[in-house]
Every structure is written in structure tokens, then in C-alpha cells.
Amino acid sequence: MKFSVPLKLNYEFSRVYRRGKYQAGHIVVLHYIKSSKEINRLGVTTSKNIGGSVERNRMRRLLRESYRLNEHNFKKGYDIILLGRKGNDEITFAQIEKEVLRLTKKAGLFVEGAL
């Protein structure tokens, strides 16, 4: 990811969950908060009820990829968490990407053509 760094530490996730805002969809929940940095920090996590580790890791990979392909369109200076939820049995990349874009637009984090 060119414009983002990972959100790794537990207290960073807790801060976003506690103080930030969120937008919920059917298969993705977007948590976000404005940060003092000029770069986005991304955390990706999944719910335990998705299934086994293979399904959870697949969901995380798809969430990370949907963010990576569109990160040049996101406003800078936010801590963002993408939380994967249990959806249908076969969730496709197109469904996840569509939902991530819908939620970021709804949250006001998406700016078309921004670099």
C-alpha cells in the first residue's frame, strides 16, 4: 500500500473503536477516526463467527485488496478499520469492494480522483 501504513497495536484499535465513528454494511463494518498524521493507517480484522482460519484469512485478504486498489481515492489523515462480518457462504471480491466503496462514500472518506 503506497499511501497507508498498518494499524497493529491493540490500543490503536481500541481508540478507533471507542472514539471513532462507524458505518455498517451487510458484510463489512467501517470504523474510522481523524488522526494527526498525514497518512492513513489501516487495520483489517474479521469476526470469529465467519468460520475457520481459512475463511477469516480470505476475508482479510479481500478487504485489504479492496482498500489497496482504491486507496488513492481516500482522504488522507485517518485511522481506518475494516471489519469483516459473516455474510453469504460465497462472498466475492466484487461484493466486498462494492460495500467498502459504498461505506467510505457514506462516511465522507472517498474523494473521486484524488491523489
Secondary structure, 3 states (H helix, E strand, C coil): CCCEEECCCHHHHHHHHHHCEEEECCCEEEEEEECCCCCEEEEEEECHHHCCHHHHHHHHHHHHHHHHHHHHHECCCEEEEEEECCCCCCCCHHHHHHHHHHHHHHHCCECCCCC
